[in-house]
Amino acid sequence: MVVASCGGGGGGGGALPPTLSFAAPERYPTGGQGGRDLVLADVTQDGIVDALISNGDQGSVSLLPGVLTGGFAGGQLLPAPGQAGPLATGDLNGDRLADLAVASVVAGDVVTAQNRGAAAFAPPVTTVLSAPARDLRVGDVTGDGRADLVVAHLAVPSLSVLVGDGAGGTAATQVIGLSAQPGDLVVGDCNADGRPDLVTAGPFGSQLQVLLADGAGGFQAPIQSAVPLQSGVLSAADVDRDGKLDVVALDFQRTAVVVLRGDGAGRFAVAQTRTLPGIGAAVVAVDLDVNGAVDLIVAVDRQVIACYGDGAGAFGAPEILTTEGAAISALVAGEFTRDGLVDLAFLVGSDVVALLKNPRPVPLGIAHYGAGTADCAGSIGLTANGIPRVGNTGFAFLGSNAPADAVGFLLMGGPPDLAGSDAFGLGFNLHLGFGLLVSRFTRSDLHGASVVLEPIPASPSLAGLALYAQQLWQGRVGQSCSPSAILVSSSRGLAVTIQP
């Protein structure tokens, strides 16, 4: 196990410039009080991501609609259970709209509200469970083609699966006993069988618990992996690019990040521990600097810090992205400016959402066009990790904001179709004409990101060549809002001009 410092703060001569130099965050009042959780989704169905915040002190959810420039407008308050806590969104009733689910951290209540379009929601429906909720997720975890809800209970060693009926309601509830209380939930494919599995590790516990889907609507007995005492705060991504899901967790005292590498069969082992410069509240594993490698982004006291990854599972020294005047919580990654770059949003105090826009410039020879076909998280991005220069063997296409843990294809060719058209009559927008096409298989991670390596040969004759690219994604039931009959969504178009 490697132990390295991710703390210590700045100062001293000879310090290197920051990897990414962020401007001051934009701040937006939530209109509520006691903010606990923050999720991003395109509930207004305009291709722009919106913010939803649970307000524990009010029993409400704030909806802040996104605007084209990448911020938020003033919103509205939606009803929620008292002491509202974890939030989740997804298509609960098969109408291709992002519905809302919110659970109480005091009572055993889960409230769902079906999206009627244009930010209007049906009256909420309450399901009463046996215990309050620690975390909440939406997805077809039973494999029956309908969206389900998964609830990690607070202070009780069990999970509840609210089996969806396909109409936004619940057909049955499965209660899964655990050896220890759960914490944050990760829903992802841990063993590459194409079915979503469940991962959790509760506060004060020393076991990461993995429940593999059994293919018959249930789960196998939990697989337990020994981990240090930890806080129950989890994120997941493939940190070493070996094609296997890894987990990142805050330790018990929340003063370190623990990297747990997966073996592809549902077991995890501690690989690295990174000390934090304070008390962590949230962690996200995403590619922030747009080089194809996962980075660790952590909310620590009143700061957001980044430890940038090298793609092999090692992470660099901490870099402060922003310092706020109040405690930071509910850190999430999203895309607000439709440029293919990952941005960050978080709660400051209890009633402000702050937005850090990614400052990385668009590389020379790269230009975006078209709108694509948005999914539940809004417009799907596509960019590149650098200049498309002759001889650039490391050139890669980077996708963002796609459906999580989904299969996709990168198409290259031309001519461009700037306006886009439904060329196959299947309900998704294609921005490529029927010229020469090259197709590359890809897959998104749990944050909707993807990497497709496309080396450029060292041939001077390629200079000036214009190519056009777009990604297509196959969504999952409950997690796709594409209007396509086959749940296919598409990215914006990307024009690539090879440089000498």
Secondary structure in CASP SS format (residue, H / E / C, confidence):
PFRMAT SS
TARGET T0000
AUTHOR 0000-0000-0000
METHOD secondary structure of the structure
MODEL  1
M C 1.00
V E 1.00
V E 1.00
A E 1.00
S E 1.00
C C 1.00
G C 1.00
G C 1.00
G C 1.00
G C 1.00
G C 1.00
G C 1.00
G C 1.00
G C 1.00
A C 1.00
L C 1.00
P C 1.00
P C 1.00
T C 1.00
L C 1.00
S C 1.00
F C 1.00
A C 1.00
A C 1.00
P C 1.00
E E 1.00
R E 1.00
Y E 1.00
P E 1.00
T C 1.00
G C 1.00
G C 1.00
Q C 1.00
G C 1.00
G E 1.00
R E 1.00
D E 1.00
L E 1.00
V E 1.00
L E 1.00
A E 1.00
D C 1.00
V C 1.00
T C 1.00
Q C 1.00
D C 1.00
G C 1.00
I C 1.00
V C 1.00
D E 1.00
A E 1.00
L E 1.00
I E 1.00
S E 1.00
N E 1.00
G C 1.00
D C 1.00
Q C 1.00
G C 1.00
S E 1.00
V E 1.00
S E 1.00
L E 1.00
L E 1.00
P C 1.00
G E 1.00
V C 1.00
L C 1.00
T C 1.00
G C 1.00
G C 1.00
F E 1.00
A C 1.00
G C 1.00
G C 1.00
Q E 1.00
L E 1.00
L E 1.00
P E 1.00
A C 1.00
P C 1.00
G C 1.00
Q C 1.00
A E 1.00
G E 1.00
P E 1.00
L E 1.00
A E 1.00
T E 1.00
G E 1.00
D C 1.00
L C 1.00
N C 1.00
G C 1.00
D C 1.00
R C 1.00
L C 1.00
A C 1.00
D E 1.00
L E 1.00
A E 1.00
V E 1.00
A E 1.00
S E 1.00
V C 1.00
V C 1.00
A C 1.00
G C 1.00
D E 1.00
V E 1.00
V E 1.00
T E 1.00
A E 1.00
Q C 1.00
N E 1.00
R E 1.00
G E 1.00
A C 1.00
A C 1.00
A E 1.00
F E 1.00
A C 1.00
P C 1.00
P C 1.00
V E 1.00
T E 1.00
T E 1.00
V E 1.00
L C 1.00
S C 1.00
A C 1.00
P C 1.00
A E 1.00
R E 1.00
D E 1.00
L E 1.00
R E 1.00
V E 1.00
G E 1.00
D C 1.00
V C 1.00
T C 1.00
G C 1.00
D C 1.00
G C 1.00
R C 1.00
A C 1.00
D E 1.00
L E 1.00
V E 1.00
V E 1.00
A E 1.00
H E 1.00
L C 1.00
A C 1.00
V C 1.00
P C 1.00
S E 1.00
L E 1.00
S E 1.00
V E 1.00
L E 1.00
V E 1.00
G E 1.00
D C 1.00
G C 1.00
A C 1.00
G C 1.00
G C 1.00
T E 1.00
A E 1.00
A E 1.00
T E 1.00
Q E 1.00
V E 1.00
I E 1.00
G E 1.00
L C 1.00
S C 1.00
A C 1.00
Q C 1.00
P C 1.00
G C 1.00
D C 1.00
L E 1.00
V E 1.00
V E 1.00
G E 1.00
D C 1.00
C C 1.00
N C 1.00
A C 1.00
D C 1.00
G C 1.00
R C 1.00
P C 1.00
D E 1.00
L E 1.00
V E 1.00
T E 1.00
A C 1.00
G C 1.00
P C 1.00
F C 1.00
G C 1.00
S C 1.00
Q E 1.00
L E 1.00
Q E 1.00
V E 1.00
L E 1.00
L C 1.00
A E 1.00
D C 1.00
G C 1.00
A C 1.00
G C 1.00
G C 1.00
F E 1.00
Q C 1.00
A C 1.00
P C 1.00
I E 1.00
Q E 1.00
S E 1.00
A E 1.00
V C 1.00
P C 1.00
L C 1.00
Q E 1.00
S E 1.00
G E 1.00
V E 1.00
L E 1.00
S E 1.00
A E 1.00
A E 1.00
D C 1.00
V C 1.00
D C 1.00
R C 1.00
D C 1.00
G C 1.00
K C 1.00
L C 1.00
D E 1.00
V E 1.00
V E 1.00
A E 1.00
L E 1.00
D E 1.00
F C 1.00
Q C 1.00
R C 1.00
T C 1.00
A E 1.00
V E 1.00
V E 1.00
V E 1.00
L E 1.00
R E 1.00
G E 1.00
D C 1.00
G C 1.00
A C 1.00
G C 1.00
R C 1.00
F E 1.00
A E 1.00
V E 1.00
A E 1.00
Q E 1.00
T E 1.00
R E 1.00
T E 1.00
L C 1.00
P C 1.00
G C 1.00
I C 1.00
G E 1.00
A E 1.00
A E 1.00
V E 1.00
V E 1.00
A E 1.00
V E 1.00
D C 1.00
L C 1.00
D C 1.00
V C 1.00
N C 1.00
G C 1.00
A C 1.00
V C 1.00
D E 1.00
L E 1.00
I E 1.00
V E 1.00
A E 1.00
V E 1.00
D C 1.00
R C 1.00
Q E 1.00
V E 1.00
I E 1.00
A E 1.00
C E 1.00
Y C 1.00
G E 1.00
D C 1.00
G C 1.00
A C 1.00
G C 1.00
A C 1.00
F E 1.00
G C 1.00
A C 1.00
P C 1.00
E E 1.00
I E 1.00
L E 1.00
T E 1.00
T E 1.00
E C 1.00
G C 1.00
A C 1.00
A C 1.00
I E 1.00
S E 1.00
A E 1.00
L E 1.00
V E 1.00
A E 1.00
G E 1.00
E C 1.00
F C 1.00
T C 1.00
R C 1.00
D C 1.00
G C 1.00
L C 1.00
V C 1.00
D E 1.00
L E 1.00
A E 1.00
F E 1.00
L E 1.00
V E 1.00
G C 1.00
S C 1.00
D C 1.00
V E 1.00
V E 1.00
A E 1.00
L E 1.00
L E 1.00
K C 1.00
N C 1.00
P C 1.00
R C 1.00
P C 1.00
V C 1.00
P C 1.00
L C 1.00
G C 1.00
I E 1.00
A E 1.00
H E 1.00
Y E 1.00
G C 1.00
A C 1.00
G C 1.00
T E 1.00
A C 1.00
D E 1.00
C C 1.00
A C 1.00
G E 1.00
S C 1.00
I E 1.00
G E 1.00
L E 1.00
T E 1.00
A E 1.00
N C 1.00
G C 1.00
I C 1.00
P C 1.00
R E 1.00
V C 1.00
G C 1.00
N C 1.00
T C 1.00
G C 1.00
F C 1.00
A E 1.00
F E 1.00
L E 1.00
G E 1.00
S E 1.00
N C 1.00
A C 1.00
P C 1.00
A C 1.00
D C 1.00
A C 1.00
V E 1.00
G E 1.00
F E 1.00
L E 1.00
L E 1.00
M E 1.00
G E 1.00
G C 1.00
P C 1.00
P E 1.00
D E 1.00
L E 1.00
A E 1.00
G E 1.00
S E 1.00
D C 1.00
A C 1.00
F C 1.00
G C 1.00
L C 1.00
G C 1.00
F C 1.00
N C 1.00
L E 1.00
H E 1.00
L E 1.00
G C 1.00
F C 1.00
G C 1.00
L C 1.00
L C 1.00
V E 1.00
S E 1.00
R E 1.00
F E 1.00
T E 1.00
R E 1.00
S C 1.00
D C 1.00
L C 1.00
H C 1.00
G C 1.00
A C 1.00
S E 1.00
V E 1.00
V E 1.00
L E 1.00
E C 1.00
P C 1.00
I C 1.00
P C 1.00
A C 1.00
S C 1.00
P H 1.00
S H 1.00
L H 1.00
A C 1.00
G C 1.00
L C 1.00
A E 1.00
L E 1.00
Y E 1.00
A E 1.00
Q E 1.00
Q E 1.00
L E 1.00
W E 1.00
Q E 1.00
G C 1.00
R C 1.00
V C 1.00
G C 1.00
Q C 1.00
S C 1.00
C C 1.00
S C 1.00
P C 1.00
S C 1.00
A C 1.00
I C 1.00
L C 1.00
V E 1.00
S E 1.00
S E 1.00
S E 1.00
R C 1.00
G E 1.00
L E 1.00
A E 1.00
V E 1.00
T E 1.00
I C 1.00
Q E 1.00
P C 1.00
END
